[in-house]
Amino acid sequence: MGATPRITLEQWQALVTVVDAGGYARAAELLHKTQSTLTYAVQKIESLLGVKAFSIEGRKAVLTPTGQLLYRRARVLLDEASGTESAARRLSAGWEAEIRVVMEVIFPTPVMLQCLDRFNKESPHTHIELVESVMGGTPEALLRGQADLAVSGSIPAGFAGDALLRMRFFAVAHPDHPLHHLGRAVTLNDLRGHRQLLVRETSSTRSTRPSMDTAQRWTVTDMATSIQAARMGYGFAWLPEEKIREELLSNSLKPLPLRDGRERYVELYLVYANRDSAGPGVLRLGEIIKETTQQACASQAPKPDRKSARPARR
């Protein structure tokens, strides 16, 4: 049996939060503790281990090489402790009382709603929290432990994901938009002279950057707003085909006749926060999402022409 740890999880949490928050003041706010309490916790770690976790450079405390090692190991320790507690709660209660799903906003909403309804029939007492996110917001939710399951456009380091769906994007605008009446193929320079409609990234850094510099730019927080603005002729936008299928059929939005790069693609993945410690509900919902998405893709795949496929009679 190993020796009893001399440093508590609470003390390790203090060290990790001070680093993540960028200082004692912000860390104290996040943990609802005083700065002196956090300072004492970090000093206690240094005293018990006989090391220096921070060094003072100017007015700022920075991690020493030893401090960097302690920080990395402390994060692993805290994640393991949190995962153990979560697994224990799920096992004691059977199927989870709540499952948090973070979904990239470009994923087809009707498909996800079908998944949730199907899951609810099997586990009617499990509460589902569905959060729609944009770009970096989805992997950030996984990294922060704010999701049990995610449909994400990227897989953050330390996670594994299954390919789920390939989304096709078009640059679209209202049929009366000037870009549709140039009498020729639209170039990137043509696009730069008009207003682009963007959806803001939902990560805390909000680092959304447009793919090009345009004369004007509107950035909104909801994809539905971007679609509505494009329908009203206020600009052009790169939008996923699945989200504007009705607008394309009704001709209220029309793909721009770009000279180059008329289509773009984004891969979406199904990512578990921690598959090893996931409860039966999370695992089952993941299976349902994969099955339902595959069925939806199959139903929209081009069907062979029966006439051409019929063998000729002699």
N, C-alpha and C positions, 0 to 999 in steps of 0.2 A: 504494500500500500504506500502511495507516494506521500510526501510531506504535505501538511495542510498549507494552502496558499496564505501568505501574509498580507497580500493586497486584495482588497475587495473589488467586486465588479463595479460598485459605485465609484471607487477611486479611478479605475480604468476608464469608466465612462466620462469622468471629469476631464482626464487627459485627452481623450479622443475628441470630445466636444470643443475643448479649447482650440485644438488644431483645426477642426472642421469649420468652426465659427470665425476663426481668424483673430481670436483674442478672448480675454477673460470676461469683458463686459457683455459681449453678445452671447457667449456661452452661458453666463449667469442667467440671462433672460430666457434662453431656450430651456434650461434645466430648472428654472424657477428657484434658483439658489443665489446666495450672495457671492460676490467676487472673492471675499476672504475665505469662504468655504471651499471654493474651487482651488484657490491658491494653496490652501493647506493640504488638500487632497493630492495635488501634484507634488508638493514638497515632501509629503509623506512617502510617495512612491520613490522619489529620488533618495530620501534618507534610508529607506528599508533596503534598497538595491545598491546604494553607494555609487550612484551615477548622476549625471546632469542631463536632464531631458531637453532643457532649453538653454540657449545662450543669448545674451543681449547684444544686439547690433543696432547702434544708435538708440532709438526709443522703442525698437520692436524686438519682441522675443521670438527667436527662430529655433526650430528643432536642431539639436546636435545630431551627428550620425547615430549615436546611441538612441537618442529620442526618436529618430525616424524608425529604427528597428522596433522600439517599444510601441510606437503608434501602430505599425502594421500588425504586430502580434496581438495588440489589444483589440483591434478591429475584428480580427478573426475570432478571438475569445468571446467578444460581445455578440457577434453574429451566431456563433455556435450556441451560446446560452439562450439567445432569443429563439433560435430554431428549435431547441430542445423544449422550451416552454410552450411554443406553438404546437409542436407535435403532441405534447402531453395533453394540452387542452382539447385537441381534435380527437385524440384517442378516447378520452374520458367521455366525450359528448357524442361519439358516433360521427355522423355527418356534421360538417361545420355549421355553426349558427350563422356565419356570415362569410361570404367570399367576395373579394375585391378584384374587379376586372378593369384593367386599363386598356382602352382600345384606340388605336390610331384612327383619327377621324375619317380617313379615306376608306376604311373598311366598310363594306355595304351594311348599313344600319338594319335593314330588314332581315338580313341573314343572322346578325347577332341577336335580334329580338326573337327570331325563331329558335335559336339555340337556348336562350334563357327560358322561353316558354316550355320547351321540351325538357329542360333540366328541372324546372319547377314542378312538372308533373311527377317526376321521380323523387324529388326532395322538396316538398311544399313548404317546409318550415325553415329552409335556408334562405336568409336574406342576401340578395345580390346588390352590390354597389358597382354600378357601371360608370366609369369616368372616360370621357372622350378627350383625347390629347392630340397634340400636333408635333410631329418631328421629335425633337429631343426630349419632349415631355414624357414620352412613354418609357424609354430606357432610364430616365431619371427616376421615375416612380419605382421601377424595379430596384435600382441602386439604393433608394431611400427606404426600401421595405414597405412601400405604400401600395403594393399590388401582390396578389397571389398568383395571378395569371395575366398575361398581356399579349395583345396583338400588336406587334411592333415592326417598324420599318428597318430597324437595326437591332443587333444583339449585343448588349453591353458585355464588356470583358468579365469573365467569370461565370457567365450564363450560357446555356445551350438552348437552341431553338429549332423547331421543325418548320420547314418551308410550308406556307399555308396558301398563299394566293399571289399572283402577279397582276398588278394593277396597271392599266394603260391610261395615260394622260394625253389630252389634246390641249393646244392653245385655242381658246374659243372666244367668240364675241357675238354680239347681236348681229343678225344679217344686215342691218342698216349701218353698222359701224364702218367708218371710212376705210379701215384695213381690208374690208371685203370688196371695195370698189376701186382698187388701184388698177385693175385691168391686167394684172400680172401676178407672178408669185411674190409672196411677202418675204422680205429679208429681215435679218436681225436689226439692221439700221432702221427699217420701217417701224419695227416694234418700239425701238428706243424713242420714237417721236410721239408715243401715245401712253396713256395712263395704264399702269399695270395694277391688278387687284391681287393682293396677297393675304394669306391667313397667317396670323402671328403664331410663332412657336410657343408652346405652353411650358417649356422648361423655365426654371428660375432665372437662368442667364438671358433668356429671350434673345438668342443670337441669330434670329432669322435674317438671312441675307438674300436679297434678290439675285436671280441668276444673271441679271443684266442691269445696267443703269438705264432708267427710263426718264422721260421728261417729267412725269408725275407718277406718284405711287400712293395707293390707298392700302393700308394694312388694317385688317379687321380681325376680330377674335372668333368668328364663327364662319364655317364654310358656307352655310346657307346664306349668309349676308353677302359673301363674295359672289355666289351664284346669282343672287337677286340683283346685285349691282351690275353684273355682266348682262343679265337679261334686260335691264333697263337702259343698256347702251352706254354705261359710264366707264367702260374700259374693257381690256382683255384679261384673261386669266388662264393659267394652266390648271385644268381640273380633271379629276378622274372620271373616266367614262361611266362607271357605275353610279356616280352621284348625279350625272346630268343626262341619264338615258332618256327621260321624258322630255327634257328640253331639246335634245337632239331630234327626237321623233316629231315634236311639234314645230321644229324649226325656229324656236325662240332663241336658241343658241346654235352657232354653226362653227365647225372647225376652220381655223384660218388656213388658207392655202400657202403654207410656208414652203419656201424653196428648199430648205434643209431642216431636218429633224422635226418632222411633222408629229411624231409620237415620242413619248417618253414612258419609261416603265419603272415601277417601284415594286420590290419584293416585300411581302409581308410575312412575318414569322410568328408562330405561337411559342411563347416563352413562359416557362414556369419560374416563379421566384426561387423555389427550391423543390425540385421534384422528389428528392429523397425523403423529405419530411412533409410532403404535401398530403393533405387529408383525402379521403375517398371522394368527397364532393368536388374538390379541385381537379382531381384526376379524371373524374367522370365528365365534368364540364369541358375539360380539354378534349376528351374523346368526341363529345358532341359537336364542339366547334369544328374539329377537323372533318368529321363525317358530313355535317351540314354544308360546310364550305365546298367540299368535293362534289356533293350532289348539286349545289347551285351552279358550280362551274360546268358540270356535265350537262345541265339543262340548257345552258346558254351557248354550248358549243355548236358550231355549224353542223347541220344535219345533212347527210348525203342526199343527192337528188335521186329519188326513187326511180324516175323515168330512165335516167342515165345508167342506174345500177341494174335495171331489169335486163336479163339476157334476151338477145334478139331471137325471134322465132324464125324457124326455117320454113 
